[in-house]
Amino acid sequence: MQEQGTAHFTFALAITPDFDGRHTSERLRVLARGTDTVVQEVEIAAMASTIPPAQQLAVMDVDFDGWPDIVLPNADGGAGPNFSLDFYLYDALKGQFVHHPVLSGLSQPMVAGYGTITAAARASCCQHVAERYRFIRGQLVLTGEEDIHHTSDGKWVVTSGTRMVGGRWKAWSNRQRVPY
């Protein structure tokens, strides 16, 4: 049984120990608080994670609709810094947690309390990218992108991006000399 829950649910997460101290989440049971009746079972197709078992399940309002959602580790980056999470958003009409494949496909997602979700990735040794999203009328919408990279001669850092302003994309760019 996980420590986290909601006003209506508690959770039981089946975790299998793997090699090198990793653990794999395999199945999630959603239980009605008070009766422990199984409301939903979710099969999870996650990779082994270095996140300790007690911290593998997080409950937060990801889509900012007032209902708590479930977040589970999917992949922790392996040899690189990029990681992904699986998001199960609560559908109040169905009374179920529904997997959100687009949100779950983002690299290094971070949910901010002010309604923004940021995804980031290391694209190469000299390039990092980030995207900003918001849920607008229940849909995940891209609202900004940023790219930071070194020029091939290593003398400049170029930061460029786009952001949605008043329903239109606005582009910007900045170039700074690398101090040696």
N, C-alpha and C positions, 0 to 999 in steps of 0.2 A: 504494500500500500504506500502510495506517495503521500508526502506531507501536504502538498498543495491540493487545493480543491476550490470549489465555488460554493455559492449559497445553495445550489441545487445538486451538485455532484461531488463525488470523491473519485479517485482514480487508482487503478491497480495496473502497474506497468511490469510486464514480464521481460526481464533482462537476462541475457546469457553472457557469462564471462568468456572472454576471448583471449588471444595471446597478448603478451607484453602489457598486461594491465588494462587492456581495452575491454569495453563492454558493448553488447549489441542489444538495442531495444527491438523486441520482436512482436509484442502484442500489447494493446492497451484496452483495458476494460473500463468503461464509464459506468459508475454505480450511482444509483439514486441515494442522495444523502438521507440518512435516517433508516432506510430499509435495506440498503446494500443490494437491491435488485439490479441485475445487469441491464442497463439501458441500451448500451451499444458496445460492440467489440470492433476494434480496428487492427487489422494486420499491418505491420510496419515493415517496409523494405529498406531498412537503414544499414549503413556500413558500421563497422566497429568504431567506437569513439573513446577518447581519453577522458571524457567527462565522467565524473564519479556517478554511480547508479542513483544516489539520492538527489542528484542535481539534473538528471536527464529530462525531467518533465518541468516545463514552465507554463504558468497560467497568466495570461495578460490579454488585454483588449487590443488585439492587433489591428483590426479594421475600424476601430473607434466608433462602434455602433452601440456601445453600452453593455455588450455581452462579453464575458471572458472567453478567450480562445485558448487552444493548446499549441505549444511549441515543443518540438522534439528534435534532437540532433539527427542529422542525416549523414554527413561526411565531414571529417574534421581537417581536411586539407592534406593529409599524408605528408609529403616532402615539402609542400609549399604552404603559404599562409592562408590560402582561400579555404573557406568552409561553407557548408550549407545546412539549412534547418528545414524541417518539415512543419508546415503550418496547417492546423485543422481549425477552421473558423466555425463558430457556433451559428447554426441556422435555426433561429427561434421558431419558424413556421414548421420545420421538420422535427425540431427537438433533438437534433443530431449535430455532431461535429463533422464537418465536411472538409476533406483535403483540398487545399488550394494549390494546384500544380504550378501556376505562374509565380506566385510568391515563394513557393518552395524551391523553385528553380533559380532564385537569385543567389549570388555569391556574397558571403559575409553580410547578411541582412542585419540591420539594426533598427529597432522600432523606437522612435522618439515620442515622448509624451505629448508633443504638440501637433500630432497628426501626420508626421512625415516618417517614411520608411526609406532608409538609405541602403544601397547595395554597393559594395566596393570589391575590387579585384586587383591583384598584381598581374598585369598582362605580360610583363617581361621584366628583365633585370632593371630596366630604365623607364618603365611606364606603369602608371597606376591609373585606374579609371573608377569613376563613381557615378551612380545614378540615384535620383531622388524620385520617390513615388508618394502619392496620396490616394486614399480611397475617396472617390467622388461618386455619390449616389450608388454606393455599393460596388463600384468597379475600381480595380487597381489601375491608376493612370500615371504614366511617366510625366514628371513635371520639370526635370532638369538632368543634365549630364555634364560631367567634367572629365577631362583627360589631362594628366600631367606627365610629361616625358622630357628626357634629355635629348638634345639634338645629337646627330651622329658624330659630330666632332667633340661632344662633351662640354662645350663652352656655354651653352644656353639651356635654361629650363623653360619650357613652353607649357603654359596652362591655358586651356581653351574649353569652352563649353557652350551649352544652350540652356535656356530656362523658359518655362511657359509664363508669359506675362499677359494678362487680359485675353487669354485664349489664343495667343500667337507666340511662336517661338522667337526668342531673342538670342542672338549669338554674341559671344565675347571672346577675347583672347588677350593674353599677357605674355610677354617674353622678358626674362631676366637673365643677365649674365651671371654665370657661376663664379663666385669669388674664389680665387686661388691663393 
